Amino acid sequence: MNNVSQKQHLSSTIDPKGLIIAGSIILLWATSLVFLLGYSIDFSDPLVYLAILVQTHLYTGLFITAHDAMHGVVSTNRKLNHAVGWLAALLFSYNFYWRLFPNHHKHHRFVATDKDPDYHASNRFIPWYFSFLFSYVNIWQFLLMAGTFNLLKIWIPTENLVLFWMLPAVLSTLQLFYFGTYLPHRGEQENAHHSGTLAPNHIWAFVSCYFFGYHYEHHDSPNTPWWRLWRAKNSRT
């Protein structure tokens, strides 16, 4: 293969923007975590609470990156796409990408039915949240998190591990559930995708859950990456 055809082949199999965005989220999460694990904690310092919120948002970004990989939109290179998704899921408290993958596609195929692993017919927040959580969490994650925690606390203060590594992961599950599952799928949604959607406000939509409050738009166009969902929203308004 000559140089010209090699370049054409690469450009047809790799999506630079998707990879750059996914890589940036992973790098920001890792850089922020390394910095915060060495941060001197003072509970009167407002930056401590801001850092928890920022790290929570970056954890959510890890899951959204894995989610986009499940739809094949991180990269058009299939192996690279799944590798990035696998890494992003693993960094989010040892989630297993290939376990998440079939459940998420069941959600799209059987949305808001008894075959949907993300749905809870009660429409009540607390039982639905725990049903959602335990459909994705397993004993191996707890064991791996516990083992990693006990290893890291040899060198890193326990408070830092709890506040900046463990707590944001838990808060992120609430963020993902509330904006990406509970709000859009609660009640009776009389449309083809059984999904609600946020009113157009792109800043809030990004801050709240990487545009996944535009949930009807995601179900209507599941191959649209998160960072283009605002365009899908604009096309409907």
ABEGO torsion letter per residue (X at the ends): XBAAAAAAAAAAABBAAAAAAAAAAAAAAAAAAAAAAABBBBAABAAAAAAAAAAAAAAAAAAAAAAAAAAGAABABAAAAAAAAAAAAAABGGBBAAAAAAAAAAAAAABGBAABAABBAAGBAAAAAAAAAAAABBAAAAAAAAAAAAAAAAABBAAAAAAAAAAAAAAAAAAAAAAAAAAAABEBBBBAAGBBBBBBBAAAAAAAAGGAABAAAAAABAABBAAAAAAAAAAAX
